[in-house]
Amino acid sequence: MRNSADAFHIAVPARDLDAAAHFYNKLLGCPLARRYPDRVTFDFFGDQLVCHYAPDEPERSRLSLYPRHFGVTFRSRTDFDALLRIVDLRKVPVFQEPRSRFDGTVEEHRTFVLVDPTGNLLEFKHYVDPRMMY
């Protein structure tokens, strides 16, 4: 089973590695782990994100959150709010503004969605009841 020393790994396409590095490292503050001509790897909030060079990745004519997106569900509302402040200060491209979902239910949570330079969508959440994270 996974423990806190393990890292989840996700790989996504990137049409432009410089733009991906700027977005994930400079705008979101994800430490750059390593870079090669065909990929760049980040510490994405404690997990491993690899952006693979994909210059032929088609432009998505219509971005939709479903079915393809990834992100972080924060245990702490303070961490969620801190990222939201960074997004606002650094003018990170927002796909879906911050909002509350399922108000008044056990699944109540805050969420917002960002879009990276290739059109990958990133959702960030915080549940009022931490038992609902999974």
Buried (B, 14 or more C-beta within 10 A) or exposed (E): EEEEEEEEEBEBBBBBBEBBBBBBBEBBBBEEBEBEEEBBBBBBBEBBBBBBBBEEBEEEEEBEEEEEBBBBBBEEEEBBBEBBEEBEEEEBEBBBEBEEEEEEEEEBBBBBBBBBBBBBBBBBBBBBEEEBEE
